[in-house]
Each structure stands twice: as C-alpha cells, then as structure tokens.
Amino acid sequence: MDPTLFFVLLVVIVLIFVLAVPALLYAGLKRIANPVPLRLPLLVSGLVVLVLAGILQAGIFGGGDTLAVTLVLATLMLLVMVLAVISPFPYFEKKIRVDPPWAVFPLISFVGAYLLFLTTMGESKEGGPLNEFSLLLPFTGWILDGAASLLHLGDVVYSSALQVHTILLIIGYYLEVFIFAGLFYLVMSVVPKAKNEEPK
C-alpha cells in the first residue's frame, strides 16, 4: 500500500470513528434495548476485545502488507475505543444536562484516539523485552505492571515472542478510556443547568 494513501485512509478512519461511530453504535444498541442496560455495551466490548486478541494470537495478519495490516488493526483498536467511550454512558444518560446527551461522544472519542496514539508510540529494542505498561498507559499501566511483578510473570508478559503484552495492552487501553469516559460523564452529570436553560 502506498504510504500517502495509508496516511489519508488512517486520518479519514480516525475522523469517522471520532465524529460518527460512537453515536451510530449507541443508536444501534438502543434498537436492541431501550433504555440500554449497562451490561450490553460491556458485553459487546468484551466480545470485540476477545476477537481482536484471538486474531493477534492466531497471527492471521502475519506476512501481509504491513501498512494494510496496520490499518486493519488501527480500525479494530478504534472500535475498542468507541466501545470504551459508550460503555459507561447508559448509567449517566438521563443525568447529563446536554441535549442530546450523546453529543459529548466526539470530545471523549478524540481523547481516546489521542490515548491510542500515545499507547502505540512506545518503542522497544529488537529482540529485547517490551516496554512496561506504565510507559504506554498513563492511568492504568501501573496496575498491569504491578500484577505482572506480583505474579512473577514479567518474562511472559514483556516477551516480544508472545502476544500476551499486546493483549493486555488492549485491555488496559479499553480500561483507560472507560475510566476517563466515566469520570467525564460523572462531571457532566453534576454540572448545574445554565440559567437560561428552560426546565423540562
């Protein structure tokens, strides 16, 4: 794949996932159950993370065009990000004083996309151990590093020969965006109404 085409496609995909996909996905969940139960987006998120982990573990994309594979994996990671953005939303939907409430999705999705950029920027020496999670995930990385240290699994978790690090990184990234989104919704739910806002 041409690098210029790759870059243009990546930018377009990121914009679509930031601006449109969260609201569309949440509207789809509302067609399944209205109001959306909190467990529904969590269940879908778990399934997507399992599918992505299975794809990585099976090495389905091995040996293909590197840029095309990167584009596919980036799209799947953006889907994980969108699910993390909407997962805590059902609990706060009726409390958020924005009309429509899902109008806050693009801002959180932008932050989630930026966190994805930070998460994938880590480098490691060829053949050496992979980076600690705390260098890639500013909020939840220390939990994964602590668990690996406590269970004495550092050789397995940080090995570049296994997919354990990548799978845990996906889970940690999901939790990172989920926590940020939940805190943002919490703040939005307690912000007082504007004086010129008419009561409903």
Order of alpha helices (4+ residues) and beta strands (2+ residues): alpha-alpha-alpha-alpha-alpha-alpha-alpha-alpha-alpha-alpha
